[in-house]
């Protein structure tokens, strides 16, 4: 997804040589002073594929916790899971949190859309109160070969979802959650700018097992899928990842 720097050879004079040597020293100094994150042991500017998953076990900085509410057989060979997921944003600014939706997240940070999908997103707004007047969570699913769920959280946000559902072919004992600076549609447009609806969830929200919801992709007036998406076809989403967490899944109940 991210390409290397191309090298070129120039014929230069003495002044040009000094300029290049000065630039090289600046780059060398920047590389030597690159700050390492104490929790991930990764350089902050590393490519997504170079950032390793960090276990949440015993790590106070982990932003998420996951437990199984229930599980059971689905359409073979799949297993149905319902999770309780809690995500907290401890950063001083808003942040995307990308969660596993089906399979473990694509390590490269590039998520390809299904070719037959026009917009590649399915989103809903969730409330825990009957009148839909309280705090809410916006849950955005990316529909592609490499699927994911995205939550955009403000500073100090604390979100709990007791109805996080997915089907997968393999048993789930760990659950990956990424902290992401930006999600870019086709590698250029921030997702929150591309979507025709607000993506930010409210600050502190607890959504139970039976929430009230509104499908954000649906136009109630036209009684069809909304038509105000950008015309550009979504080919892929590029994630600018800062941390990758591997969250252990705590068992709670299993359906027979």
Rosetta silent file (secondary structure, phi, psi, omega in degrees, C-alpha in Angstrom):
SEQUENCE: XXXXXXXXXXXXXXXXXXXXXXXXXXXXXXXXXXXXXXXXXXXXXXXXXXXXXXXXXXXXXXXXXXXXXXXXXXXXXXXXXXXXXXXXXXXXXXXXXXXXXXXXXXXXXXXXXXXXXXXXXXXXXXXXXXXXXXXXXXXXXXXXXXXXXXXXXXXXXXXXXXXXXXXXXXXXXXXXXXXXXXXXXXXXXXXXXXXXXXXXXXXXXXXXXXXXXXXXXXXXXXXXXXXXXXXXXXXXXXXXXXXXXXXXXXXXXXXX
SCORE:     score description
SCORE:     0.000 S_00000001
   1 L     0.000  -44.174  178.741    0.000    0.000    0.000 S_00000001
   2 L  -104.906  128.039 -173.831    2.782    2.353    0.874 S_00000001
   3 L   -94.856  158.480  178.570    5.633    2.458   -1.657 S_00000001
   4 L   -76.528  171.748 -178.680    9.328    3.040   -1.071 S_00000001
   5 L   -84.882  130.597  178.613   11.206    6.184   -1.997 S_00000001
   6 L   -79.130  139.632  179.797   12.566    6.294   -5.523 S_00000001
   7 L  -102.123  141.565  177.752   16.243    7.179   -5.876 S_00000001
   8 L  -132.951  153.718  179.327   17.582    9.423   -8.605 S_00000001
   9 L  -111.491  130.624 -178.455   21.086   10.476   -9.621 S_00000001
  10 L  -120.332  150.047  168.726   21.783   14.095  -10.441 S_00000001
  11 L   -95.172  119.446 -171.441   24.780   15.912  -11.906 S_00000001
  12 L  -133.728  163.541  173.693   25.346   18.823   -9.566 S_00000001
  13 L   -94.509 -173.028 -176.222   27.767   21.549   -8.692 S_00000001
  14 H   -61.336  -41.868 -179.111   29.371   22.329   -5.370 S_00000001
  15 H   -64.034  -40.424  178.152   26.363   24.299   -4.071 S_00000001
  16 H   -64.227  -37.801  179.241   24.000   21.498   -4.957 S_00000001
  17 H   -62.672  -42.839  178.440   26.220   19.008   -3.169 S_00000001
  18 H   -62.001  -38.271 -179.825   26.124   21.098    0.006 S_00000001
  19 H   -63.962  -43.527 -178.922   22.324   21.271   -0.176 S_00000001
  20 H   -66.882  -41.782  179.211   21.992   17.518   -0.499 S_00000001
  21 H   -62.395  -38.331  177.961   24.457   16.883    2.343 S_00000001
  22 H   -63.589  -43.024  178.711   22.494   19.285    4.546 S_00000001
  23 H   -64.451  -40.680 -178.676   19.199   17.504    3.745 S_00000001
  24 H   -63.408  -39.860  179.105   20.762   14.107    4.378 S_00000001
  25 H   -65.132  -38.787  178.769   21.989   15.210    7.797 S_00000001
  26 H   -64.002  -44.080  179.135   18.508   16.508    8.677 S_00000001
  27 H   -64.666  -40.440 -179.963   16.879   13.240    7.643 S_00000001
  28 H   -62.810  -41.366  179.230   19.493   11.255    9.558 S_00000001
  29 H   -65.261  -38.873  178.746   18.861   13.330   12.668 S_00000001
  30 H   -64.140  -42.449 -179.567   15.089   12.841   12.365 S_00000001
  31 H   -65.916  -39.532 -178.227   15.488    9.088   12.009 S_00000001
  32 H   -69.131  -26.497 -178.155   17.867    8.939   14.956 S_00000001
  33 L   -98.318    8.900 -179.465   15.460   10.889   17.132 S_00000001
  34 L   -55.847  132.230 -175.623   12.361    8.907   16.155 S_00000001
  35 L   -85.562  130.390  178.687   10.263    8.399   19.260 S_00000001
  36 E   -94.514  132.701  176.270    9.453    4.833   20.270 S_00000001
  37 L   -73.844  127.344 -174.783    6.082    4.147   21.861 S_00000001
  38 L   -67.482  -25.419 -176.697    6.673    2.439   25.196 S_00000001
  39 L   -87.484  -32.747 -175.672    3.619    0.216   24.866 S_00000001
  40 L  -107.433  -14.409 -176.110    4.051   -0.964   21.294 S_00000001
  41 L    54.279   35.875  179.983    7.819   -0.598   20.831 S_00000001
  42 L  -120.683  146.142  173.381    7.073    0.726   17.369 S_00000001
  43 E   -69.284  137.566 -172.851    8.295    3.864   15.626 S_00000001
  44 L   -59.594  -28.163 -176.951    5.370    6.290   15.380 S_00000001
  45 L   -94.640   12.089 -176.320    5.779    6.637   11.607 S_00000001
  46 L   -66.002  151.288  174.588    5.900    2.892   10.915 S_00000001
  47 L   -67.231  154.081  179.878    3.767    1.357    8.191 S_00000001
  48 H   -53.734  -38.879 -178.109    0.685   -0.552    9.434 S_00000001
  49 H   -68.014  -17.521 -178.733    2.277   -3.881    8.446 S_00000001
  50 H   -94.330   -5.383  179.692    5.295   -3.034   10.644 S_00000001
  51 L   -93.817  118.347 -177.372    3.223   -2.386   13.778 S_00000001
  52 L   -81.928  153.060  172.598    2.890   -5.545   15.842 S_00000001
  53 E   -68.112  136.121  178.364   -0.140   -6.542   17.853 S_00000001
  54 E  -112.497  129.813 -178.375    0.336   -5.806   21.555 S_00000001
  55 E   -69.266  140.788  176.695   -1.408   -7.976   24.123 S_00000001
  56 L   -84.142   -7.689 -177.942   -3.850   -6.285   26.477 S_00000001
  57 L   -61.962  118.869  177.076   -3.120   -8.814   29.224 S_00000001
  58 L    69.306   13.868 -177.435   -1.905   -6.888   32.242 S_00000001
  59 L  -107.152  110.794 -176.311   -1.549   -3.682   30.196 S_00000001
  60 L   -67.969  -17.838 -179.410   -3.193   -0.690   31.845 S_00000001
  61 L   -84.994   -5.866 -178.598   -3.004    1.308   28.608 S_00000001
  62 L   -60.485  129.480 -175.939   -5.254   -1.106   26.720 S_00000001
  63 L   -88.107    0.137 -171.436   -8.279    0.855   25.424 S_00000001
  64 E  -142.114  157.124  169.886  -10.683   -2.105   25.126 S_00000001
  65 E  -139.889  146.646 -176.018  -12.180   -5.151   26.809 S_00000001
  66 E  -138.383  134.820  173.998  -14.195   -7.942   25.172 S_00000001
  67 E  -139.560  154.519  179.750  -16.321  -10.759   26.597 S_00000001
  68 E   -84.276  126.162  172.730  -18.688  -13.295   25.056 S_00000001
  69 E   -83.765  -46.960  176.924  -22.371  -12.735   25.765 S_00000001
  70 E  -162.049  158.903  175.896  -23.444  -15.835   23.856 S_00000001
  71 E  -150.948  160.387 -179.083  -22.332  -18.036   20.981 S_00000001
  72 E  -178.349  172.619 -178.325  -23.764  -20.893   18.968 S_00000001
  73 E   -66.653  141.486  174.896  -23.855  -22.638   15.603 S_00000001
  74 L  -120.775 -160.532  177.736  -24.659  -20.576   12.524 S_00000001
  75 L   -61.944  122.147 -177.186  -24.741  -21.527    8.845 S_00000001
  76 L   -54.704  138.998    5.257  -21.966  -24.151    8.488 S_00000001
  77 L   -96.186   26.532 -172.269  -19.062  -23.762    8.862 S_00000001
  78 L   -87.516  155.101  173.125  -19.719  -20.501   10.738 S_00000001
  79 E  -119.717  136.196  178.583  -20.210  -19.846   14.435 S_00000001
  80 E   -86.155  135.103  176.363  -22.389  -17.015   15.739 S_00000001
  81 E  -129.604  138.555  166.976  -20.918  -14.731   18.388 S_00000001
  82 E  -121.143  123.344 -175.607  -22.405  -11.930   20.431 S_00000001
  83 E  -113.524  154.436  164.026  -19.833   -9.891   22.333 S_00000001
  84 E  -102.143  118.221 -175.704  -19.824   -7.201   24.962 S_00000001
  85 E  -120.310  129.372  174.786  -17.232   -4.683   23.795 S_00000001
  86 E  -118.470  130.384 -179.802  -15.986   -1.666   25.730 S_00000001
  87 E  -131.113  132.949  179.800  -13.761    0.937   24.025 S_00000001
  88 E  -125.461  138.419  176.726  -12.252    4.057   25.627 S_00000001
  89 L  -102.235  108.252  179.745  -10.450    6.943   23.968 S_00000001
  90 L   -96.562    5.029 -179.272   -7.683    8.222   26.241 S_00000001
  91 L   -79.484  158.105 -179.951   -6.190   10.482   23.588 S_00000001
  92 L   -78.332    2.713  179.057   -6.452   14.304   23.802 S_00000001
  93 L  -141.819  174.551  179.256   -8.303   14.377   20.473 S_00000001
  94 L   -68.232  155.461 -173.634  -10.896   12.372   18.535 S_00000001
  95 E  -153.309  146.508  169.599   -9.805    9.021   17.187 S_00000001
  96 E   -84.999  140.973  170.039  -11.032    6.135   15.063 S_00000001
  97 E  -120.452  122.665 -176.246  -11.139    2.705   16.674 S_00000001
  98 E  -106.758  125.839 -175.239  -11.198   -0.187   14.218 S_00000001
  99 E  -115.363  150.717  171.878  -12.559   -3.514   15.450 S_00000001
 100 L   -59.116  135.062  179.032  -12.553   -6.998   14.076 S_00000001
 101 L  -114.801  -32.218  178.542  -15.838   -7.667   12.297 S_00000001
 102 L  -138.213  -75.679  176.509  -15.364  -11.147   10.829 S_00000001
 103 L   -96.503  168.157  172.714  -11.763  -12.256   10.472 S_00000001
 104 L   -54.246  149.096 -174.911   -8.734  -10.738   12.198 S_00000001
 105 L   -64.191  144.870  179.778   -7.952   -7.304   10.780 S_00000001
 106 L   -64.510  120.105 -171.109   -5.801   -7.052    7.638 S_00000001
 107 L   -63.386  -25.907 -177.730   -2.263   -6.351    8.882 S_00000001
 108 L   -74.943  -15.610 -176.824   -1.371   -4.002    5.999 S_00000001
 109 L    79.437    6.961  176.142   -4.110   -1.536    6.943 S_00000001
 110 E  -109.224  120.630 -175.404   -5.538   -1.650    3.426 S_00000001
 111 E  -115.446  116.301 -176.066   -9.126   -2.923    3.282 S_00000001
 112 E   -89.642  135.102  179.448  -10.544   -3.754   -0.151 S_00000001
 113 E   -79.081  152.150  169.384  -14.230   -3.286   -0.903 S_00000001
 114 L   -62.249  137.803 -177.911  -16.350   -5.928   -2.609 S_00000001
 115 L   -63.529  -33.215 -177.157  -16.512   -5.061   -6.292 S_00000001
 116 L   -79.814  -12.507  179.405  -20.298   -5.453   -6.401 S_00000001
 117 L   -80.705  135.647 -178.542  -20.814   -3.047   -3.472 S_00000001
 118 L   -82.529  -45.745 -176.383  -21.567    0.528   -4.484 S_00000001
 119 L  -111.639  -21.794  172.209  -20.792    2.329   -1.237 S_00000001
 120 L    72.741    7.849  179.554  -19.169   -0.445    0.810 S_00000001
 121 E  -127.954  146.206  171.942  -20.556    0.774    4.151 S_00000001
 122 E  -133.572  121.632 -173.579  -23.419   -0.254    6.379 S_00000001
 123 E  -133.367  151.706  176.214  -24.045    1.945    9.403 S_00000001
 124 E  -144.379  150.337  175.765  -26.511    2.272   12.238 S_00000001
 125 E  -106.244  129.528 -172.681  -27.054    4.625   15.134 S_00000001
 126 E  -115.846  138.243  173.329  -27.838    2.920   18.442 S_00000001
 127 E  -125.778  157.787  176.155  -29.648    4.132   21.560 S_00000001
 128 L  -103.101   -4.618 -179.530  -30.393    2.356   24.804 S_00000001
 129 L  -109.579  150.645 -173.305  -33.593    4.290   25.489 S_00000001
 130 L   -60.328  -37.624 -175.007  -36.970    3.706   23.870 S_00000001
 131 L   -87.507   -1.903  179.416  -37.447    7.287   22.637 S_00000001
 132 L    56.797   42.131 -178.577  -33.957    7.541   21.077 S_00000001
 133 L  -112.265  -10.162 -179.061  -33.315   10.799   22.912 S_00000001
 134 L   -89.145 -164.757  179.223  -30.291    9.844   24.987 S_00000001
 135 L   -65.890  149.733 -175.364  -26.663    9.370   24.092 S_00000001
 136 E  -136.958  165.405  177.769  -25.985    7.213   21.040 S_00000001
 137 E  -123.757  135.479  174.595  -23.266    5.262   19.239 S_00000001
 138 E  -101.232  117.676 -177.861  -22.639    5.254   15.480 S_00000001
 139 E  -109.781  119.927 -175.850  -21.434    1.836   14.326 S_00000001
 140 E  -114.699  121.375  177.364  -19.949    1.686   10.821 S_00000001
 141 E  -103.262  134.065  174.034  -19.281   -1.633    9.087 S_00000001
 142 E   -96.707  125.922 -175.492  -17.001   -1.844    6.065 S_00000001
 143 L   -99.302  102.650 -177.329  -18.220   -4.464    3.569 S_00000001
 144 E  -163.650 -179.476  176.840  -15.264   -6.017    1.818 S_00000001
 145 L   -58.787  -35.668  174.465  -12.850   -8.867    1.454 S_00000001
 146 L  -115.179   92.645 -173.618  -11.172   -7.450    4.547 S_00000001
 147 L   -82.369  159.688  173.119  -14.086   -6.329    6.696 S_00000001
 148 E  -160.257  166.894  170.962  -13.975   -4.151    9.804 S_00000001
 149 E  -117.340  139.188 -178.564  -16.118   -2.081   12.143 S_00000001
 150 E  -122.321  137.414  173.357  -15.220    1.530   12.894 S_00000001
 151 E  -123.918  128.314  175.755  -16.150    3.741   15.851 S_00000001
 152 E  -102.472  117.529 -173.078  -15.219    7.429   15.888 S_00000001
 153 E  -118.571  140.245  176.494  -14.788    8.562   19.486 S_00000001
 154 L   -80.433  172.403  176.850  -14.183   11.980   20.975 S_00000001
 155 L   -54.605  134.182  177.152  -11.702   12.724   23.747 S_00000001
 156 L    67.743   12.206  177.838  -12.503   10.781   26.963 S_00000001
 157 L   -65.814  145.652  179.734  -15.266    8.782   25.235 S_00000001
 158 E  -139.686  104.340 -171.844  -16.231    5.504   26.913 S_00000001
 159 E  -114.233  132.622  173.828  -18.442    3.243   24.786 S_00000001
 160 E  -124.906  129.239  176.148  -19.931   -0.142   25.693 S_00000001
 161 E  -120.436  118.699  178.777  -21.805   -2.356   23.203 S_00000001
 162 E   -95.166    3.232 -175.392  -23.453   -5.501   24.541 S_00000001
 163 E  -126.487   34.860  179.841  -24.790   -6.526   21.125 S_00000001
 164 E   -78.708  110.245 -169.800  -21.641   -6.681   18.967 S_00000001
 165 E  -114.904  140.252  172.186  -22.495   -9.581   16.639 S_00000001
 166 E  -158.163  161.587  176.182  -20.498  -11.442   14.005 S_00000001
 167 E  -118.660  133.464 -179.375  -20.182  -14.847   12.332 S_00000001
 168 E  -146.848  155.791 -175.664  -16.812  -16.463   11.787 S_00000001
 169 L   -83.587  -15.466 -176.889  -15.451  -19.861   10.813 S_00000001
 170 L  -117.646  150.991  177.092  -12.855  -20.033   13.592 S_00000001
 171 L   -61.730  142.392 -177.198  -13.138  -19.930   17.368 S_00000001
 172 L  -107.797  111.290  176.132  -12.502  -16.457   18.772 S_00000001
 173 L  -112.484  -19.444  177.172  -10.173  -16.282   21.765 S_00000001
 174 E  -133.934  154.205 -171.828   -8.580  -12.927   20.946 S_00000001
 175 E  -138.208  117.673 -176.908  -10.066   -9.794   19.431 S_00000001
 176 E   -87.621  137.029  178.253   -8.035   -7.143   17.651 S_00000001
 177 E  -131.630  125.842 -179.738   -8.741   -3.436   18.206 S_00000001
 178 E  -109.144  142.844  167.358   -6.732   -0.736   16.441 S_00000001
 179 E   -95.073  126.360 -169.217   -6.257    2.913   17.344 S_00000001
 180 E  -131.094  127.960  177.020   -6.290    4.825   14.054 S_00000001
 181 E   -68.840  -42.598 -177.476   -5.480    8.451   13.249 S_00000001
 182 E  -151.628  148.477  170.161   -7.348    8.398    9.931 S_00000001
 183 E  -116.647  118.621 -172.226   -9.373    6.165    7.624 S_00000001
 184 E  -112.021  121.083  177.182   -8.935    7.326    4.031 S_00000001
 185 E   -70.270  123.509 -176.257  -11.367    6.439    1.243 S_00000001
 186 L    52.959   29.664  175.062   -9.273    5.308   -1.747 S_00000001
 187 L    76.799   10.882 -175.132   -6.244    6.507    0.188 S_00000001
 188 L  -139.589  -39.686 -173.427   -7.159   10.214    0.080 S_00000001
 189 E  -100.318  122.819  177.017  -10.509   11.338    1.557 S_00000001
 190 E   -55.677  135.216 -174.545  -11.074   11.126    5.346 S_00000001
 191 H   -57.966  -39.525 -178.891  -13.975    8.776    6.000 S_00000001
 192 H   -65.375  -23.600  176.078  -15.804   11.280    8.235 S_00000001
 193 H   -85.128  -27.079 -176.899  -15.779   13.755    5.326 S_00000001
 194 H   -80.532  -36.121 -177.873  -16.895   11.172    2.772 S_00000001
 195 L   -69.803  142.379 -179.206  -19.880    9.802    4.688 S_00000001
 196 L   -85.219    9.745  178.830  -23.176   11.731    4.257 S_00000001
 197 L  -136.408  156.045  178.965  -24.042   11.357    7.969 S_00000001
 198 L   -61.928  136.123 -177.077  -22.216   12.275   11.220 S_00000001
 199 L  -100.689  -15.617 -173.788  -19.774    9.547   12.267 S_00000001
 200 E   -75.961  131.262  173.133  -18.979   10.703   15.810 S_00000001
 201 L   -83.834  162.669  175.873  -20.483    8.807   18.733 S_00000001
 202 L   -72.431  169.821 -169.768  -21.493   10.543   21.958 S_00000001
 203 L   -64.880  -64.491 -177.857  -19.068   10.673   24.853 S_00000001
 204 E  -120.985  114.547 -174.393  -20.135    8.081   27.438 S_00000001
 205 E  -141.046  135.874  172.556  -22.676    5.503   26.253 S_00000001
 206 E  -120.325  113.431 -179.656  -23.738    2.031   27.382 S_00000001
 207 E  -102.571  122.045 -178.500  -25.771    0.129   24.776 S_00000001
 208 L   -77.942 -168.893 -175.657  -27.543   -2.987   26.061 S_00000001
 209 L   -72.422  -22.444 -177.911  -28.373   -6.231   24.290 S_00000001
 210 L  -126.083   71.365 -176.541  -31.588   -4.876   22.746 S_00000001
 211 L   -76.839  163.336  168.297  -30.900   -1.346   21.539 S_00000001
 212 E   -91.341  143.444 -172.289  -33.110    0.935   19.500 S_00000001
 213 E  -142.751  158.340  171.575  -31.564    1.703   16.135 S_00000001
 214 E  -131.216  129.416  177.362  -31.760    3.731   12.947 S_00000001
 215 E   -79.204  116.858 -173.960  -30.158    2.518    9.717 S_00000001
 216 L   -77.409  -13.044  179.091  -28.110    5.470    8.494 S_00000001
 217 L   -87.312   -2.210 -172.717  -27.925    4.192    4.905 S_00000001
 218 E  -106.845  134.906  176.940  -31.713    4.364    4.482 S_00000001
 219 E   -97.068  109.786 -176.750  -33.718    7.355    3.249 S_00000001
 220 L   -65.728  -34.546 -177.873  -37.063    7.348    5.066 S_00000001
 221 L   -69.164  -48.309 -178.857  -38.609    9.862    2.692 S_00000001
 222 L   -82.869  -13.421 -177.735  -37.685    8.053   -0.529 S_00000001
 223 L    55.224   46.156  176.593  -38.026    4.631    1.122 S_00000001
 224 E  -157.344  177.026  177.907  -34.819    3.464   -0.481 S_00000001
 225 E   -63.942  140.984 -174.307  -31.086    3.634    0.127 S_00000001
 226 L   -61.479  148.240 -172.431  -29.923    7.215    0.448 S_00000001
 227 L  -107.438    6.395 -173.631  -28.690    8.880   -2.708 S_00000001
 228 L   -99.887   19.811  171.067  -26.368   11.532   -1.278 S_00000001
 229 L   -69.878  153.594  172.189  -23.188    9.474   -1.171 S_00000001
 230 L   -58.200  152.185 -177.612  -20.273   10.802   -3.233 S_00000001
 231 L   -71.984  -24.692 -176.640  -20.250    9.512   -6.802 S_00000001
 232 L   -62.073  133.298  177.273  -16.765    8.096   -6.500 S_00000001
 233 L   -74.397  131.887  177.135  -16.646    4.295   -6.215 S_00000001
 234 L   -79.317  117.905  177.955  -14.998    3.082   -3.030 S_00000001
 235 L   -96.376  -41.184 -178.467  -12.176    0.737   -3.972 S_00000001
 236 E  -160.683  165.012  172.859  -10.397    0.493   -0.623 S_00000001
 237 E  -118.251  131.754  176.373   -9.864    2.092    2.772 S_00000001
 238 E  -106.428  125.694 -178.461   -6.370    2.940    3.999 S_00000001
 239 E  -102.116  127.187  173.766   -5.895    3.030    7.778 S_00000001
 240 E   -92.651   95.405 -168.571   -3.224    5.215    9.365 S_00000001
 241 E   -89.493  137.060  174.108   -2.617    3.032   12.418 S_00000001
 242 E  -105.457  -36.628  177.990   -0.987    4.188   15.650 S_00000001
 243 E  -146.642  145.323  174.173   -1.483    1.088   17.814 S_00000001
 244 E  -119.833  122.440 -179.327   -2.715   -2.463   17.349 S_00000001
 245 E  -111.583  141.888  173.284   -4.110   -4.216   20.406 S_00000001
 246 E  -111.161  108.577 -172.488   -4.889   -7.910   20.870 S_00000001
 247 E   -97.721  122.382  176.689   -7.676   -8.140   23.430 S_00000001
 248 E   -67.471  138.839 -178.730   -8.283  -11.486   25.208 S_00000001
 249 E   -93.465  123.568  178.355  -11.924  -12.581   25.029 S_00000001
 250 E   -90.047  128.043  178.924  -13.510  -13.502   28.360 S_00000001
 251 L   -74.768  146.728  176.397  -16.145  -16.271   28.162 S_00000001
 252 L  -128.490  -52.377 -177.490  -19.561  -15.673   29.719 S_00000001
 253 L  -153.792  147.044 -179.968  -22.188  -18.027   28.302 S_00000001
 254 L  -128.063  131.480  177.631  -22.473  -20.598   25.511 S_00000001
 255 L   -77.879  142.427  175.220  -25.692  -21.697   23.800 S_00000001
 256 L   -82.807    0.000    0.000  -26.288  -25.426   23.438 S_00000001
